[in-house]
């Protein structure tokens, strides 16, 4: 983010100041602490005047929402599996929570699976172990591949990535057969579909199986949207079509068209599409009666704020930042290299524009 300022002549003085600060601290300019960069690049907006928390209070650290899951994660890190196994079993039927629990434990298992082996030894054939195991292989596959661009990823990494994804597909198939009413293994198959480059017919078959078990599976819809994006196996148009169908199905998915617009790099005017604007307005109406006390709500508000800024509806964007308070833990900030600085920068843009009377005035709701 710092070096990108070099391409903006008006910001050159800021870069020079940051270079001096980096020299003083003995680090590279892109290794400067976020708070140091923020002090130099953020608009001077006095956020407190607009009912916003001070810049210094903003954090990317998410509050604990699921106390039982947090406790179980601590148990697992200590090598104890029993409470984890019991929690996964208890989530059967509460599919969205089950997905969050399974994903969190799968990520831990991908780093260290000793506790998973103890669970398997103590309860051989436990179907809930199979569900976590399948998802853990997906996490392991992505750990092997890494997050670098394809040009910076080795052949060995790609080979390991695909080998483990094939293992994950087989494991998810076994889990789905043992727990035929559980959408979680089907969502694992949706998640790995991108990496295995499944064609549209194969993907639709898995999708049909998942929504037959849970028509409103939250993460399943997010995984499917990613599949239909142009960067994977779809297009901007297919992604938006899917998102609009989901939004029409349930208010729960009103933010998905905003996700589609965010992903549409080759179609920047998608933000102005009447269907996207209508989804945004409907989402704002829904959020008016809700807070920001869950990650899902903060994610919806984050995308709403981003969309409002793109549409120059700055006053409404400030309202969303006001509701978000100090939490910058969700999307779309989480996709940036420095989520906190991105959150603060865009909040500053909205406040500065609003204070100067720019943009579209907020309607009375």
Helices and strands as residue ranges (DSSP letters): G 3-7, G 9-11, H 12-25, G 29-31, H 34-41, G 47-50, G 55-57, H 67-77, H 82-90, H 95-111, H 114-122, H 127-145, G 150-152, H 155-178, H 184-193, H 200-213, H 218-228, H 236-249, G 251-253, H 256-263, G 268-272, H 274-287, H 295-310, H 314-324, G 333-335, H 339-355
